Amino acid sequence: MATRAQPVLSCWMVALLAADGREYVYRVYAPDDARPGDLFWSAFHCHEDSLLPRTLDCFDTAEIWQLLD
């Protein structure tokens, strides 16, 4: 039986500024060639599903970096 290869995912960190002045950092698993906008929205929607204070939905305020082995 043939199986489809699973994509190799990297660990990305996305820091979002919140209305309360804090910075919330989320771990996002995505391919090496993931687009920054996709990483941002993944973290943003994760935060919005929580009870934490609202984050700024401005992409320019986010910090995104990849964790390397």
Residue pairs with C-beta under 8 A, 6 or more apart in sequence:
7 31
8 31
8 32
9 29
9 30
9 31
10 29
10 30
10 31
10 32
10 34
10 66
10 67
11 27
11 28
11 29
11 66
11 67
12 27
12 28
12 29
12 30
12 34
12 39
12 64
12 65
12 66
12 67
13 25
13 26
13 27
13 28
13 63
13 64
13 65
13 66
13 67
14 25
14 26
14 28
14 39
14 40
14 42
14 43
14 62
14 63
14 64
15 23
15 24
15 25
15 26
15 62
15 63
15 64
16 23
16 24
16 25
16 26
16 43
16 44
16 47
16 55
16 56
16 61
16 62
17 23
17 55
17 56
17 61
17 62
18 24
18 47
18 52
18 53
18 54
18 55
18 56
19 53
19 54
19 55
19 56
20 53
22 53
24 47
24 52
24 55
26 42
26 43
26 46
26 47
28 34
28 39
28 42
28 43
30 38
30 39
30 42
32 66
36 59
36 64
37 59
39 64
40 59
40 62
40 64
43 62
44 55
44 57
47 55
48 54
48 55
